[in-house]
Structures are given as C-alpha cells and as structure tokens.
Amino acid sequence: MTGTISRRRVLTTIAALPAVSLLAACSDSAEAQQGSTPSSETTASVDAPEPTGTVDMEKLLQPGPLEDKALGAEDAPVTVVEYASMTCGHCASFHNNTYPALKEKYIDTGKVRFIMREFPFDPRAEAAFMLARCSDDKYFPMVNVLFKQQDNWARAQDASGALLQIAKLGGFTQESFQACLTDQKLLDDVRGVRNRAAEEFGVDATPTFFINGKKYSGAMSIEEMSAIIDPLL
C-alpha cells in the first residue's frame, strides 16, 4: 500500500479502512510455519529456531531514512533488530508476552542492544508508527501502549478517533495529533524504512528479527529467544 496515500487523506483513510483488511496483515507462509503465541507452558530447554537467512550486520546497521530507536548498551554482545507492523497480531503477541522478559533479562542487563524498525502493512499501522515517532523520547512507551490496545484501534470503525484518545494519554493535543499524521516527510520516511527492509534484507513478514545478522520470522517466546541469544554471550 506504500506510495498511494497523500498526507491530506491519512486521517480519513485510517478511519475508513474495514477492520477485516487488518486481520491478515502479518500473515505469510514463513510466519505461519514459525510464529506462535508464546505459551506459559514452554520450557526453558526448547531448541533454538533455525534461522531463515543471514545479512551483513554492518549493512543492516547503516543509517536509514529514520534514526534508529534503540534500547540497551551500545557495546552489547548481541544486537536484535525487529521489523514490526503495528496492526500485526503476532507483533502484538510478541510485545505483550515476550518483550517484557527480553527487556528484563537481556536489554536492561547490557547483554542485548534492541532496535525496532517500522514495517507497516497498511495506513493504520503507518499512522500508529507516525504517532510513536512524534512522541520523541516516548517512542517505546507509545509502541507498547499501542500494541496493548491494538484491538481497540486497529479494528475500530473510527480508527482516527481511537488513536486520538490513546495519543492524548501520551501528551498529544488535537492539533499536534493532526500535525503528526499530516507530516508528509515523516510518512515517506516510515515507508522508506519498510521499502529498504524489503529490498535490501528480504523482509516480507512481521515480526522479523535479525539477531547478530541471522534472520528469524515469527513471534518467538522468551525461551526460544534465550536459546538463540545465550550461546552468543
């Protein structure tokens, strides 16, 4: 859907999109094979998932259209780059169920540098990422809230109104909300991040993770991520 929506139509487009168009946003064969909702019954002895490819880490970490949003020590031995779509159910599952444990166990302890990049599949995901970008130092808190509240806005009849209510909790006004979602350069840059990922790194599903250059598709559990990360420490 990239390249088809002008800044004057962003608000009306996200409000008008039928909810059904969002339900399969992050589905494809690669994700269906590996992605799953993390389970509390998963044991710590699970095997590491097999990577689906590799990329040059130096190229992956080169600056793109937008400055990377990152957490964790810059000199961490492991770098995790996630490409996500805000309307993707598997992405929400990862961020709601796995990410808190990943942050506590690895990011906050200096073992992992975590970078999140935008890979929106639809205008509502674009709008959500734009709001996160406009929130400046609240990027990750905004992303977390949007994933937790995904059912309330991604499938809402009036997505614009639902997003506005969430944005107001993050300090937006009606005016700043409108200004953010009509920022053509920001919209182009968000799309640029997605296009670069698809063209240069072969990303075609969300979530997609690159862990020290190895590619993994699907919403992994903390046990699966630990099985990948621990041997790299």
C-alpha positions in Angstrom: 0.0 0.0 0.0 3.0 2.2 0.1 3.1 5.4 -2.0 -0.7 5.6 -2.5 -1.9 7.9 0.3 -1.3 11.6 0.4 -0.9 13.4 3.7 -4.3 15.1 3.2 -6.0 11.7 3.2 -4.2 9.9 6.0 -6.8 10.6 8.7 -9.8 9.8 6.6 -8.2 6.7 5.2 -7.3 5.2 8.5 -10.8 5.8 9.7 -12.5 4.3 6.7 -10.5 1.1 6.3 -12.6 -2.0 7.0 -11.4 -3.9 10.0 -11.2 -7.2 8.1 -8.4 -5.8 6.0 -6.1 -5.7 9.0 -6.6 -9.3 10.3 -4.1 -10.9 7.9 -1.7 -8.1 7.7 1.3 -10.0 9.2 0.4 -13.5 7.8 2.5 -15.3 5.3 3.9 -18.8 4.9 7.1 -18.1 6.7 5.3 -16.7 9.7 2.7 -19.4 9.7 5.4 -22.0 10.0 7.3 -20.4 12.9 5.2 -17.7 14.5 3.1 -18.6 17.5 1.6 -17.1 20.6 4.1 -17.6 23.5 2.9 -20.1 26.0 3.5 -20.2 29.7 3.9 -24.0 29.3 7.0 -23.6 27.2 10.1 -25.0 29.0 13.5 -23.4 29.2 15.0 -26.3 27.3 13.5 -25.6 23.9 15.7 -25.7 20.9 16.7 -22.6 19.1 14.7 -21.9 16.0 16.6 -22.3 12.7 17.4 -19.0 11.0 15.8 -18.4 7.6 18.8 -16.4 6.3 21.6 -14.1 7.2 22.5 -10.5 6.4 25.6 -8.3 6.7 25.4 -6.7 10.1 27.4 -3.7 9.1 25.0 -3.1 6.2 22.0 -3.7 8.4 23.1 -1.2 11.0 23.9 1.6 8.5 21.6 4.6 8.9 18.3 4.5 7.1 15.6 7.1 6.3 14.8 7.4 10.1 17.1 7.4 13.1 17.0 4.1 14.8 15.1 3.8 18.0 17.2 1.6 20.3 17.4 0.3 23.9 20.3 -1.3 25.7 24.1 -0.8 25.8 25.7 0.2 22.5 28.5 -2.3 23.2 26.2 -5.2 24.0 27.5 -8.5 22.6 24.1 -9.2 20.9 22.1 -6.9 18.6 18.4 -7.7 17.9 16.7 -5.7 15.1 13.0 -6.2 14.9 10.8 -5.2 11.9 7.2 -4.9 13.0 3.8 -3.7 11.9 1.6 -2.0 14.5 -1.5 -3.8 13.2 0.1 -7.2 13.2 -1.4 -9.6 15.8 1.8 -11.7 16.0 3.8 -8.5 16.7 1.4 -7.5 19.5 1.7 -11.0 20.9 5.5 -10.7 21.0 5.5 -7.3 22.5 2.8 -8.1 25.1 4.2 -11.6 26.1 7.8 -11.9 25.2 9.3 -8.4 25.1 9.0 -7.6 28.8 11.0 -10.7 29.7 13.5 -9.9 26.9 14.0 -6.4 28.3 14.4 -7.5 31.9 16.7 -10.4 31.2 18.9 -9.1 28.3 18.3 -5.4 27.4 18.4 -3.9 30.9 21.4 -6.0 31.8 23.6 -4.8 28.9 23.6 -8.1 27.1 21.3 -7.1 24.1 21.0 -3.9 22.0 17.4 -3.9 20.8 16.5 -1.9 17.7 12.9 -1.6 16.5 12.1 -0.6 12.9 8.9 0.2 11.1 7.4 -2.3 8.6 3.8 -1.1 8.3 1.4 -3.1 6.1 -1.5 -0.6 6.0 -2.4 3.0 6.6 -3.4 2.4 10.2 0.0 0.9 11.0 1.7 3.8 9.3 -0.4 6.2 11.4 0.5 4.4 14.7 4.2 4.5 13.9 4.0 8.2 13.0 2.5 8.9 16.4 5.2 6.9 18.1 7.8 8.9 16.2 6.1 12.2 17.0 6.2 11.3 20.7 10.0 11.7 20.7 11.5 10.2 23.8 8.3 8.3 24.5 8.7 6.1 21.4 8.9 2.8 23.1 6.2 3.6 25.7 3.9 4.6 22.9 4.6 1.5 20.9 3.9 -0.6 24.0 0.6 1.1 24.6 -0.5 0.8 21.0 0.3 -2.9 21.0 -1.6 -3.5 24.3 -4.6 -1.5 22.9 -4.3 -2.9 19.4 -7.8 -4.4 19.4 -9.3 -1.0 20.4 -7.9 0.9 17.4 -6.7 -1.4 14.7 -10.1 -2.9 14.3 -12.2 0.1 15.3 -14.8 1.6 12.9 -13.3 5.0 13.8 -9.6 4.3 14.0 -8.7 8.0 13.9 -10.8 8.7 17.0 -9.5 5.7 18.8 -5.9 6.7 18.1 -6.5 10.2 19.2 -7.7 9.0 22.6 -4.6 6.9 23.0 -2.4 9.8 21.8 -3.9 12.2 24.3 -2.8 9.9 27.1 0.7 10.4 25.7 0.5 14.2 25.8 -0.8 14.9 22.3 -3.4 17.6 21.6 -5.9 17.5 18.7 -3.6 20.0 16.9 -0.4 18.0 17.5 -2.1 14.8 16.5 -3.3 16.3 13.3 0.1 17.8 12.5 1.8 14.5 13.1 -0.5 12.5 10.8 -0.3 15.1 8.0 3.5 15.2 8.1 4.3 14.0 4.5 8.1 13.7 5.1 7.5 11.5 8.2 5.1 9.3 6.2 7.6 9.0 3.4 10.4 8.1 5.8 8.3 5.4 7.6 7.6 3.9 4.2 11.3 4.3 3.3 12.3 2.1 6.3 9.8 -0.6 5.1 11.0 -0.4 1.5 14.6 -0.7 2.5 13.9 -3.7 4.6 12.1 -5.4 1.8 14.5 -4.6 -0.9 17.9 -5.0 0.9 17.2 -7.5 3.7 14.3 -9.6 2.3 11.8 -8.8 5.0 8.3 -9.9 3.9 6.5 -10.7 7.1 6.3 -9.4 10.6 7.7 -9.7 13.1 11.1 -10.4 11.5 14.1 -10.4 13.8 17.8 -10.2 12.9 19.9 -11.5 15.8 23.6 -10.8 15.2 22.8 -11.0 11.5 20.7 -14.1 11.4 17.1 -13.8 10.3 14.2 -15.3 12.2 10.5 -14.9 11.3 7.6 -15.1 13.8 6.6 -14.2 17.3 9.1 -16.2 19.3 8.8 -17.0 23.0 11.4 -15.8 25.6 12.6 -19.4 25.8 13.2 -19.5 22.0 15.0 -16.2 22.1 17.1 -17.3 25.0 18.1 -20.4 23.1 19.4 -18.1 20.3 20.9 -15.4 22.5 22.6 -17.3 25.3 25.3 -19.0 23.1 26.2 -15.6 21.7 27.1 -14.1 25.2 
